[in-house]
Amino acid sequence: MKILIFFVPRVLTALAGFALIITTPLVFSGCYILKQGVILLGYLSKAVPLETIAINPDERGFVDRVQDIRRFAKEELGLKQNKNYTTYVAIDRNYLAAVVSADQPDAFVRYEWHFPIAGAVPYKGFFKVEDARSEAEKLRKKGLDVWVRGVDAFSTLGWFKDPLYSYMKSYPVHQLADLLIHEQLHATVYLAGQSQFNEELAEFVGGEGARLYMEKTFGSDSPEYRAMLDGKADGAAFVAFIHELIAGLDALYQGTLPREETLREKERIIARAQERFAAEYQQRFIGENYRFFSSMTINNAYLELYRLYYAGEDYLASLYERAGKDLPRLIAAAASIKGAGKNGNPRMALEAALFGAAPSDE
């Protein structure tokens, strides 16, 4: 699932994943599941076939683009073909749902929720913002760092026909391609209880799949392709900076300072990082999309997003390189390890599936 940081301007996006818990069949009892399921079904009941809006000349380009990306995802990448993104829902906001996550304030230890089918997940989604705020407040009262963010799409893993939403019409082509390929990867490969692997893989495949689509569609010398690369370079620079901050904090948390002193030093480290970020912005970034970081409130729950969704990108990039930069081959190998299970090691299983040999201990 693709997400955006919630309660800040839309341009301030962070990519991550969200397997919304309404993927659980509604036969399971529980107020939360039933409420989210009813709201989702309300959205889905409003869905119309893409061909319906394609009658409008203003919508024709969007419909053609979506259909072209879906064809590329199936025929060129080998992603699962289903009825996802063949319907359209008009919605009066620019996000779909709000997601809550939490972390220990003095260590990188995720708070997890446990659900049937989805297994343990480090986030909980709500279609109503007020419900997400209420959940966040309960977690804060437990002494946890909490983060609330918006999501603009999620995969229901085959339980429903995932639609497009009206706000997606404004997305640049590479962002739309990334989103659709990311979500179709979830529909193709999903390991219960392996949230980190699922999201790292979807993030990598979505990004690289979108790059390949842009290269084939517009050419590597096109303004569209160069703009995409500039955005990817800025995103990589931001993630690198965040991981520098995470490393400094992790060293603090592994130390022997008393808890209260650890928390004070945590705030000092974050403040210094934000000051350095502002001072070095021009030399680190091409565009303006990340200036928000120097003035926002940062906590472990926010930083945990980058530990969860970006920690393994170099690992996947390395496997991809070794596999001859053959993305369909990587996807097919990942799809073959569905039995790895929550107690297995999906990274090692993926390496073995790719190269047909005993995986390394890396």
C-alpha positions as CSV (number, residue, x, y, z in Angstrom):
1,M,0.0,0.0,0.0
2,K,1.1,3.5,-0.8
3,I,0.8,6.0,2.0
4,L,1.3,9.7,2.5
5,I,2.1,11.5,5.7
6,F,-1.2,12.6,7.2
7,F,-2.1,16.1,8.5
8,V,0.7,17.8,6.4
9,P,0.6,19.1,2.8
10,R,0.0,16.3,0.3
11,V,3.4,16.9,-1.4
12,L,5.1,15.6,1.7
13,T,4.8,11.9,0.9
14,A,6.5,8.9,2.3
15,L,6.0,5.5,0.6
16,A,5.1,2.6,2.7
17,G,2.6,-0.2,3.0
18,F,-0.8,-0.8,4.4
19,A,-2.6,-4.2,4.3
20,L,-5.9,-2.8,5.7
21,I,-7.5,-5.3,8.1
22,I,-10.8,-5.4,6.3
23,T,-9.1,-8.0,4.1
24,T,-10.3,-10.3,6.9
25,P,-13.7,-11.8,5.9
26,L,-16.6,-10.0,7.6
27,V,-17.7,-13.3,9.2
28,F,-15.2,-12.6,11.9
29,S,-16.9,-10.8,14.8
30,G,-15.6,-7.6,16.1
31,C,-16.7,-4.0,16.0
32,Y,-13.6,-2.7,14.3
33,I,-13.6,-5.2,11.4
34,L,-17.4,-4.8,10.9
35,K,-17.2,-1.1,10.9
36,Q,-14.3,-0.8,8.4
37,G,-15.9,-3.5,6.2
38,V,-19.2,-1.7,6.1
39,I,-17.5,1.6,5.1
40,L,-15.4,-0.2,2.4
41,L,-18.5,-1.9,1.0
42,G,-20.2,1.5,0.9
43,Y,-17.3,2.8,-1.3
44,L,-17.4,-0.3,-3.5
45,S,-21.1,0.0,-4.0
46,K,-20.4,3.4,-5.7
47,A,-17.8,2.0,-8.1
48,V,-18.6,2.2,-11.8
49,P,-16.8,0.6,-14.7
50,L,-13.9,2.6,-16.1
51,E,-15.7,2.6,-19.5
52,T,-18.5,4.6,-17.9
53,I,-16.2,7.6,-17.1
54,A,-14.3,7.2,-20.4
55,I,-17.3,8.5,-22.2
56,N,-16.2,12.0,-20.9
57,P,-13.4,13.3,-23.1
58,D,-11.7,14.8,-20.0
59,E,-11.4,11.4,-18.4
60,R,-10.4,9.4,-21.5
61,G,-6.7,10.0,-21.0
62,F,-6.8,8.8,-17.4
63,V,-8.6,5.6,-18.3
64,D,-6.3,4.9,-21.2
65,R,-3.2,5.4,-19.0
66,V,-4.6,3.1,-16.3
67,Q,-5.4,0.4,-18.8
68,D,-1.9,0.7,-20.4
69,I,-0.2,0.4,-17.0
70,R,-2.3,-2.7,-16.1
71,R,-1.4,-4.3,-19.4
72,F,2.3,-3.6,-18.8
73,A,2.1,-5.0,-15.2
74,K,0.6,-8.2,-16.5
75,E,2.3,-8.8,-19.9
76,E,5.7,-7.3,-19.2
77,L,6.2,-7.9,-15.4
78,G,4.1,-11.0,-14.9
79,L,1.9,-9.6,-12.1
80,K,-1.4,-11.2,-11.4
81,Q,-4.2,-10.4,-13.7
82,N,-7.5,-9.7,-11.9
83,K,-10.3,-7.1,-12.0
84,N,-8.4,-4.6,-9.8
85,Y,-8.5,-1.0,-11.1
86,T,-11.2,-1.6,-13.7
87,T,-13.7,0.4,-11.7
88,Y,-13.8,4.0,-10.4
89,V,-15.1,5.7,-7.3
90,A,-15.7,9.4,-6.9
91,I,-14.6,10.6,-3.4
92,D,-14.6,14.0,-1.8
93,R,-11.1,13.9,-0.3
94,N,-7.5,13.3,-1.5
95,Y,-6.8,10.2,0.6
96,L,-8.6,7.0,1.3
97,A,-8.0,6.0,4.9
98,A,-5.9,6.9,7.9
99,V,-3.4,4.5,9.5
100,V,-2.1,4.5,13.0
101,S,1.3,3.0,14.0
102,A,3.2,3.2,17.3
103,D,6.6,2.5,18.8
104,Q,8.4,2.4,22.1
105,P,9.7,5.9,22.8
106,D,13.2,4.8,24.0
107,A,13.8,1.9,21.6
108,F,12.8,0.9,18.1
109,V,10.2,-1.7,19.1
110,R,7.1,-1.7,17.0
111,Y,3.6,-2.1,18.4
112,E,1.7,-4.8,16.5
113,W,-1.9,-5.7,16.0
114,H,-2.9,-9.3,15.3
115,F,-5.7,-10.3,12.9
116,P,-6.8,-13.4,11.1
117,I,-5.3,-14.0,7.6
118,A,-3.2,-10.8,7.7
119,G,-1.3,-12.0,10.8
120,A,0.7,-9.5,12.9
121,V,0.9,-6.0,11.4
122,P,2.5,-2.8,12.7
123,Y,-0.4,-0.6,11.7
124,K,-4.1,-0.3,12.0
125,G,-6.3,1.5,9.4
126,F,-9.5,3.5,9.7
127,F,-11.7,5.0,7.0
128,K,-12.9,7.7,9.5
129,V,-10.1,10.1,10.7
130,E,-11.8,10.6,14.1
131,D,-11.5,6.8,14.7
132,A,-7.8,6.9,13.9
133,R,-7.3,9.9,16.3
134,S,-9.1,8.0,19.0
135,E,-6.9,4.9,18.5
136,A,-3.8,7.1,18.5
137,E,-4.8,8.8,21.8
138,K,-5.3,5.3,23.5
139,L,-1.7,4.4,22.4
140,R,-0.3,7.7,23.6
141,K,-1.8,7.0,27.1
142,K,0.2,3.8,27.1
143,G,3.3,5.9,26.8
144,L,4.0,5.1,23.2
145,D,5.2,7.2,20.3
146,V,2.4,7.4,17.8
147,W,2.1,8.4,14.1
148,V,-1.1,8.9,12.0
149,R,-0.8,9.0,8.2
150,G,-3.1,8.9,5.2
151,V,-3.1,6.2,2.6
152,D,-4.2,6.7,-1.0
153,A,-4.5,3.0,-1.9
154,F,-4.4,-0.5,-0.5
155,S,-4.7,-4.0,-1.6
156,T,-7.6,-6.2,-0.3
157,L,-5.5,-9.2,-1.4
158,G,-8.2,-10.6,-3.6
159,W,-11.2,-10.3,-1.3
160,F,-12.7,-7.4,-3.3
161,K,-12.2,-5.7,-6.6
162,D,-9.9,-2.8,-5.7
163,P,-11.1,0.4,-7.5
164,L,-9.4,3.6,-8.6
165,Y,-10.4,6.8,-6.7
166,S,-11.0,10.2,-8.2
167,Y,-8.0,11.9,-6.6
168,M,-5.7,9.6,-8.5
169,K,-6.5,11.5,-11.7
170,S,-4.1,14.2,-10.6
171,Y,-1.2,11.9,-10.1
172,P,1.9,12.2,-12.4
173,V,2.2,9.2,-14.7
174,H,5.2,7.7,-12.8
175,Q,3.3,8.0,-9.5
176,L,0.2,6.3,-10.9
177,A,2.3,3.5,-12.4
178,D,4.2,3.1,-9.1
179,L,1.0,2.9,-7.1
180,L,-0.8,0.4,-9.4
181,I,2.3,-1.9,-9.8
182,H,2.9,-1.7,-6.0
183,E,-0.6,-2.8,-5.2
184,Q,-0.7,-5.5,-7.9
185,L,2.5,-6.9,-6.4
186,H,0.6,-7.3,-3.1
187,A,-2.2,-9.1,-5.0
188,T,0.5,-11.4,-6.5
189,V,2.8,-12.0,-3.5
190,Y,1.7,-11.8,0.1
191,L,3.2,-13.7,3.0
192,A,1.1,-13.7,6.2
193,G,3.0,-12.3,9.2
194,Q,5.9,-11.0,7.0
195,S,4.9,-7.3,6.8
196,Q,8.4,-6.0,6.4
197,F,9.2,-8.4,3.5
198,N,5.9,-7.7,1.8
199,E,6.3,-4.0,1.9
200,E,10.0,-3.9,1.0
201,L,9.3,-6.1,-2.0
202,A,6.2,-4.0,-3.1
203,E,8.1,-0.8,-2.7
204,F,11.0,-2.0,-4.8
205,V,8.9,-3.6,-7.5
206,G,6.6,-0.6,-7.6
207,G,9.5,1.8,-8.0
208,E,11.5,-0.2,-10.5
209,G,8.3,-1.3,-12.4
210,A,7.3,2.4,-12.8
211,R,10.8,3.3,-14.0
212,L,10.7,0.5,-16.7
213,Y,7.2,1.7,-17.7
214,M,8.3,5.3,-18.0
215,E,11.4,4.3,-20.0
216,K,9.4,2.2,-22.5
217,T,6.5,4.7,-22.8
218,F,8.4,8.0,-23.0
219,G,12.0,7.1,-23.5
220,S,15.0,7.7,-21.3
221,D,15.7,11.1,-22.8
222,S,12.2,12.5,-22.2
223,P,11.4,15.3,-19.7
224,E,8.9,12.9,-18.0
225,Y,11.6,10.3,-17.4
226,R,14.2,12.8,-16.2
227,A,11.6,14.4,-13.8
228,M,10.9,10.9,-12.4
229,L,14.6,10.3,-11.9
230,D,15.0,13.6,-10.1
231,G,12.2,12.7,-7.7
232,K,13.7,9.2,-7.1
233,A,17.1,10.8,-6.4
234,D,15.5,13.2,-3.8
235,G,13.6,10.3,-2.3
236,A,16.8,8.3,-1.9
237,A,18.6,11.2,-0.4
238,F,15.8,11.7,2.1
239,V,15.8,8.0,3.1
240,A,19.6,8.1,3.5
241,F,19.3,11.1,5.8
242,I,16.6,9.4,7.9
243,H,18.7,6.3,8.3
244,E,21.6,8.4,9.5
245,L,19.3,9.7,12.2
246,I,18.0,6.3,13.0
247,A,21.5,4.9,13.4
248,G,22.4,7.7,15.9
249,L,19.2,7.1,17.9
250,D,19.7,3.3,17.8
251,A,23.2,3.7,19.3
252,L,21.7,5.9,22.0
253,Y,19.0,3.3,22.8
254,Q,21.6,0.6,23.0
255,G,23.5,2.6,25.6
256,T,23.3,2.6,29.4
257,L,21.9,6.0,30.2
258,P,18.9,6.2,32.5
259,R,15.5,6.3,30.6
260,E,14.7,9.9,31.3
261,E,18.2,11.0,30.2
262,T,17.9,8.8,27.1
263,L,14.6,10.6,26.2
264,R,16.2,14.0,26.6
265,E,19.2,13.1,24.5
266,K,16.8,11.7,21.9
267,E,15.2,15.1,21.5
268,R,18.6,16.8,21.3
269,I,19.7,14.4,18.6
270,I,16.5,14.9,16.6
271,A,16.8,18.7,16.9
272,R,20.4,18.8,15.8
273,A,19.5,16.6,12.8
274,Q,16.7,18.9,11.8
275,E,19.0,21.9,12.0
276,R,21.6,20.2,9.8
277,F,18.9,19.1,7.4
278,A,17.8,22.7,6.9
279,A,21.4,24.0,6.5
280,E,22.3,21.3,4.0
281,Y,19.1,21.2,2.0
282,Q,20.3,22.9,-1.1
283,Q,23.3,20.6,-1.5
284,R,21.3,17.4,-0.8
285,F,18.1,17.9,-2.9
286,I,17.0,18.9,-6.3
287,G,13.4,19.8,-5.6
288,E,11.5,21.3,-2.7
289,N,9.4,18.4,-1.6
290,Y,11.3,17.6,1.6
291,R,11.7,20.9,3.3
292,F,9.0,20.0,5.7
293,F,11.3,17.7,7.7
294,S,13.2,20.5,9.4
295,S,10.1,21.8,11.1
296,M,7.9,18.7,11.8
297,T,7.6,16.8,15.0
298,I,9.6,13.6,14.8
299,N,9.3,10.5,16.9
300,N,10.1,6.8,16.8
301,A,6.8,5.9,15.2
302,Y,7.6,8.1,12.3
303,L,11.1,6.8,11.9
304,E,10.0,3.2,12.2
305,L,8.2,3.6,8.8
306,Y,11.7,3.9,7.2
307,R,13.0,1.0,9.2
308,L,10.0,-1.1,8.1
309,Y,9.7,-0.2,4.5
310,Y,13.2,0.8,3.3
311,A,15.6,-1.3,5.4
312,G,15.9,-3.9,2.8
313,E,16.1,-1.9,-0.4
314,D,19.8,-2.4,-0.9
315,Y,19.3,-6.1,-0.4
316,L,16.7,-6.3,-3.0
317,A,18.6,-4.1,-5.4
318,S,21.6,-6.4,-5.0
319,L,19.5,-9.5,-5.7
320,Y,18.0,-7.7,-8.7
321,E,21.5,-6.9,-10.0
322,R,22.6,-10.5,-9.6
323,A,19.5,-11.6,-11.4
324,G,20.4,-9.6,-14.5
325,K,18.0,-6.8,-13.7
326,D,15.2,-9.1,-14.7
327,L,12.2,-7.8,-12.8
328,P,9.7,-10.5,-14.0
329,R,12.2,-13.1,-12.8
330,L,12.4,-11.5,-9.4
331,I,8.6,-11.3,-9.2
332,A,8.2,-15.0,-10.2
333,A,10.7,-16.1,-7.7
334,A,8.9,-14.2,-4.9
335,A,5.6,-15.6,-5.9
336,S,7.1,-19.1,-5.6
337,I,7.9,-18.7,-1.9
338,K,4.4,-18.2,-0.6
339,G,4.8,-21.1,1.8
340,A,7.7,-19.3,3.7
341,G,5.2,-18.4,6.4
342,K,5.6,-16.1,9.3
343,N,8.4,-18.1,11.0
344,G,10.4,-18.6,7.8
345,N,13.1,-16.4,6.3
346,P,11.6,-15.0,3.1
347,R,14.9,-13.2,2.1
348,M,16.8,-16.5,2.1
349,A,13.9,-18.2,0.4
350,L,13.8,-15.6,-2.3
351,E,17.6,-15.9,-2.9
352,A,17.2,-19.7,-3.2
353,A,14.3,-19.4,-5.6
354,L,16.2,-16.9,-7.8
355,F,19.5,-18.8,-8.0
356,G,18.5,-22.4,-7.4
357,A,21.0,-23.0,-4.7
358,A,21.3,-22.9,-0.9
359,P,20.8,-19.3,0.2
360,S,23.7,-17.4,1.8
361,D,23.6,-16.2,5.4
362,E,23.6,-12.6,4.5
